[in-house]
Amino acid sequence: MEQTKRTQSRSEQEKHSVIAEFEKAGNITVKDYCKIHQIHPATFYNWQKRYRAKAEPKGFVPVSVLMDDHSSEEVLFAEVRGIKIYQWVEAAYLKKLLN
């Protein structure tokens, strides 16, 4: 009767480091990488799916807007025939101004 080889279970941190190391490795296939680290490729893909999803942010990412020193001055949006426009306006409005 043949015995199957049982592998040690790895901690979550070890799984993260295996995935990160693979991503840094460069030109190596998953199959070869798994053979070196004695991991079944299906197990490796499951780890990638589970732990990569936790690392990547989902939804909106907070953004901060930095105001420069010139923000207090009005910025010219467009100038047509001496008419200065400081914000977006509809084309119909411009048409009425120019008639």
Protein Blocks (a to p, Z undefined) as FASTA:
>chain_A
ZZddddddddfklmmmmmmmmmmnopacfklmmmmnopafklmmmmmmmmmmmmpcghjd
dddddddfklmpccdfbdcehiacfbdcdfklmmmmmZZ
